[in-house]
Amino acid sequence: MPRTEPIKAVRGMRDLMPAERALWRTVERAAARVARSFGYQEMVTPILEHTDLIERVGTETDAVAKELYRFEDRGGRNLALRPEATAGIVRAYFEGHLNQGPQPARLFLIGPMFRYDRPQKGRYRQFFQFDIEAIGADSPAVDAEIIELAATWLREVGLRDVALELNTIGDHKCRPAYLDLLREYYRPLKDKLHGDCQRRLETSPLRLLDCKVPQCQPFKPKAPRITDHLCDECAAAWVLVRRVLDAAGIEYRLNPYLVRGLDYYTRTVFEFYPGGASGQQDALVAGGRYDGLAEAEGWRSTPGVGFAGGLDRVTEVVAASGAEVIPEPPAEVVVLADPGLEVEAAEVARLCRAARTVAVDYEPKSLRAKMRSANKLGARWVVLLGESEAQHHVAQLKDMASGAQVEVPWKQLAESLA
């Protein structure tokens, strides 16, 4: 039979190997711990959603227009792999009747998202996010709360040199008049703008403010700023968000060009960057208020605020920072038994697992070779089991660091390893 080429991973996808998972576990556990400390509860939503749910809330974004994984299943339903978590969590909030419970519902999710983006270093078609949502939250103080939650998470994983950028984009009362001013300012400049900005001028003029193309930069400083055109309610909310952050000692930089292009976003928007970086692809965390999202999905109008933290990006920055992450050994204890004692070795391992993680080396190798393997695994102890020990239900427990070795009855192994 002719040899075929080995099948490799799908383009844009990657494997997370055991050695990498130690850092990922540290980051994920910190996320869950911090979220719970702020009163947020974990939930899980499907990675598959109806395409309509995603398209209804994001047709103007590249994540939907260009990068959405969409397909038709055997039942003829149009489905999509989720490109982000918020739309599905808002759906689940209503379908799961969380809207009938205490408000706001404070929720978090950790899991994979999917976008058909061009694969490059640090950007994958399957990526992972830590998602925080406070749905039913009308107070601007909750905006500041989730910003503090994000700052706490980044600090707990060892990132001290991070920068927070902050802005407000108004709401349905004051933003329409501001958008008219923005269009009025940019229309005479249209021929000088990048092609994407020319297309967005009428439909999504806010996006012109976060354009990074060099040819558009000279026009931004003189563009009208939303903070000069806020209604009374938005102005009061903007003041309160900053007061709460100031009281918490959280430093931030006001960035009038930080925006969101979709209508359901309102008021507070923010992003965290590693020190010295800027630009959406470098963001560690991005979030904001989305009081119009529930209605866009067809539900009752309900306020909400949240953020998404990129686990791929955060783990990459943590690794580059030199933060020490001690990898966990595959097994703290390795049982080494003579040939023919597989049943007894398995029994000893079961007893040891009451106290430690345990593996059994069943391979037909010499004891010296097995000891070398246990040492490479990083085992703290080995349990040596020969024919005589098995008959008397005892084993030799050896400390790999000190070399000390003692005979221990099987029933006392867990106690000795505790």
TARACOR-V202681 format. One record per residue. PHI is phi in radians with two decimals (NA if undefined). OMEGA is omega in whole degrees, 0 to 359 (999 if undefined). Layout:
<<PHI	OMEGA> <PHI	OMEGA>>
//
This chain:
<<NA	182> <-1.15	180> <-1.33	180> <-1.77	177> <-1.16	178> <-1.13	180> <-1.44	182> <-1.90	182> <-1.08	177> <-1.09	180> <-0.97	179> <1.53	177> <-1.86	178> <-2.56	175> <-1.64	171> <-1.79	185> <-1.39	183> <-0.90	181> <-1.15	179> <-1.34	187> <-1.15	178> <-1.05	178> <-1.19	179> <-1.04	179> <-1.08	179> <-1.03	182> <-1.20	180> <-1.16	181> <-1.15	176> <-1.10	179> <-1.06	181> <-1.14	180> <-1.10	181> <-1.17	180> <-1.02	180> <-1.14	180> <-1.15	176> <-1.65	178> <1.55	180> <-1.67	182> <-1.90	181> <-1.38	173> <-2.46	178> <-2.29	174> <-2.02	180> <-1.14	174> <-1.37	176> <-1.78	175> <-2.32	172> <-1.09	180> <-0.97	180> <-1.01	181> <-1.08	182> <-1.27	184> <-1.19	182> <-1.12	184> <-1.85	185> <-2.66	185> <-1.13	181> <-1.50	184> <-1.67	176> <-1.09	182> <-1.05	179> <-1.78	186> <-1.12	187> <-2.03	195> <-2.04	185> <-1.33	171> <-1.41	181> <-2.16	179> <-2.79	177> <-1.87	181> <-1.50	186> <-1.16	178> <-1.57	180> <1.42	180> <-1.50	177> <-1.52	184> <-2.12	179> <-2.52	170> <-1.34	187> <-1.08	175> <-1.54	176> <-2.79	189> <-1.75	192> <-1.06	182> <-1.02	180> <-1.19	179> <-1.20	177> <-1.10	176> <-1.01	182> <-1.16	178> <-0.99	179> <-1.43	181> <-1.12	179> <-1.57	176> <1.07	175> <-1.20	177> <-1.17	180> <-1.66	180> <-1.74	178> <-1.03	181> <-2.00	358> <-1.36	170> <-1.46	181> <-1.72	191> <-2.29	171> <-2.45	182> <-2.51	174> <-2.20	181> <-3.13	184> <-1.46	172> <-2.18	187> <-2.46	174> <-2.53	179> <-1.48	181> <-1.71	178> <-1.19	181> <-1.10	176> <-2.75	183> <-1.01	178> <1.46	180> <-2.24	184> <-2.23	180> <-1.35	164> <-1.95	180> <-2.38	189> <-2.19	181> <-2.32	167> <-1.78	188> <-2.01	179> <-2.10	177> <-2.42	171> <-2.06	186> <-1.78	187> <1.56	183> <-1.75	182> <-1.69	185> <-1.29	175> <-1.08	178> <-1.10	178> <-1.24	174> <-1.00	180> <-1.15	180> <-1.06	183> <-1.30	173> <-1.13	178> <-1.13	178> <-1.07	180> <-1.09	179> <-1.10	179> <-1.13	179> <-1.06	181> <-1.09	178> <-1.19	182> <-1.17	179> <-1.53	173> <1.77	180> <-1.66	180> <-1.68	184> <-1.62	178> <-2.19	181> <-2.09	178> <-1.82	175> <-1.93	191> <-2.42	175> <-2.75	171> <-2.19	180> <-2.11	177> <1.20	180> <-2.49	185> <-1.15	179> <-1.43	186> <-1.76	186> <-1.24	181> <-0.98	179> <-1.15	178> <-1.15	179> <-1.10	176> <-1.09	178> <-1.12	181> <-1.15	178> <-1.11	180> <-1.05	179> <-1.22	188> <-1.50	184> <-0.99	178> <-1.15	182> <-1.74	190> <-0.92	183> <-1.15	181> <-1.63	183> <-1.52	173> <-1.09	183> <-0.94	180> <-1.08	180> <-1.21	175> <-1.07	179> <-1.22	184> <-1.45	188> <-0.93	183> <-1.57	186> <-1.58	184> <-2.56	187> <-1.11	178> <-1.02	183> <-1.13	178> <-1.14	183> <-1.30	180> <-1.79	176> <-1.08	181> <-1.87	181> <-1.20	185> <-0.92	185> <-1.16	181> <-1.63	187> <-1.15	183> <-1.08	186> <-1.61	186> <-1.22	184> <-1.02	182> <-1.65	179> <-1.20	177> <-1.05	182> <-1.86	182> <-1.06	182> <-1.14	176> <-1.57	186> <-2.34	181> <-1.37	170> <-1.27	184> <-1.04	182> <-1.15	180> <-1.19	179> <-1.11	179> <-1.15	178> <-1.10	181> <-1.08	178> <-1.15	183> <-1.14	179> <-0.99	182> <-1.23	177> <-1.09	181> <-1.15	179> <-1.14	178> <-1.07	180> <-1.15	179> <-1.45	181> <1.27	181> <-1.64	181> <-1.41	180> <-2.65	175> <-2.06	178> <-1.31	182> <-2.15	183> <-1.19	181> <-1.73	177> <-1.48	187> <-2.43	169> <-2.29	187> <-1.50	185> <-1.73	187> <-1.12	185> <-1.35	174> <-1.35	181> <-2.44	171> <0.96	192> <-1.13	168> <-2.32	182> <-2.70	176> <-2.60	174> <-1.87	178> <-2.20	169> <-1.16	183> <-0.89	178> <1.51	181> <-1.84	175> <-2.77	182> <1.80	190> <-1.01	182> <-1.19	180> <-1.61	185> <-1.11	175> <-1.52	181> <-2.46	175> <-2.44	182> <-2.82	179> <2.88	181> <-1.59	183> <-2.36	185> <-1.13	181> <-1.75	187> <-1.23	182> <-1.01	180> <-1.14	178> <-1.09	178> <-1.46	180> <1.73	179> <-1.68	177> <-1.15	180> <-0.97	184> <-2.52	180> <-1.26	178> <-2.86	178> <-2.66	181> <-2.97	176> <-2.66	172> <-2.15	176> <-1.88	183> <-1.46	181> <-1.17	178> <-1.04	183> <-1.21	182> <-1.14	179> <-1.12	178> <-1.09	181> <-1.23	177> <-1.06	179> <-1.07	181> <-1.23	181> <-1.32	181> <1.45	178> <-1.03	184> <-1.39	174> <-2.15	182> <-1.46	181> <-1.17	177> <-1.43	178> <-1.17	177> <-0.96	177> <-2.65	178> <-1.33	182> <-2.21	174> <-2.12	178> <-1.61	179> <-2.04	184> <-2.09	175> <-1.17	177> <-0.95	180> <1.55	182> <-1.93	182> <-1.07	181> <-1.13	180> <-1.13	179> <-1.09	178> <-1.11	179> <-1.15	178> <-1.05	180> <-1.08	179> <-1.07	180> <-1.18	181> <-1.21	183> <-1.18	174> <-1.17	183> <-2.14	188> <-2.47	171> <-1.37	191> <-2.42	171> <-2.22	177> <-2.00	176> <-1.61	182> <-1.62	187> <-1.21	181> <-1.39	181> <-2.09	176> <-1.23	179> <-1.05	180> <-1.06	180> <-1.14	179> <-1.17	178> <-1.13	178> <-1.09	179> <-1.09	179> <-1.09	179> <-1.17	178> <-1.14	178> <-1.23	182> <1.47	181> <-1.11	178> <-1.48	179> <-2.42	165> <-2.14	176> <-1.96	183> <-1.68	185> <-2.32	175> <-1.87	182> <-1.03	182> <-1.12	180> <-1.09	182> <-1.11	179> <-1.11	182> <-1.75	179> <0.94	172> <-2.28	178> <-2.59	175> <-1.63	180> <-1.75	183> <-1.98	174> <-1.41	186> <-1.24	181> <-1.37	185> <-1.60	184> <1.46	180> <-1.14	183> <-2.39	180> <-2.35	176> <-1.55	185> <-2.32	172> <-1.06	183> <-0.92	185> <-1.16	181> <-1.83	183> <-1.10	181> <-1.06	178> <-1.13	180> <-1.20	181> <-1.60	183> <-1.14	999>>
//
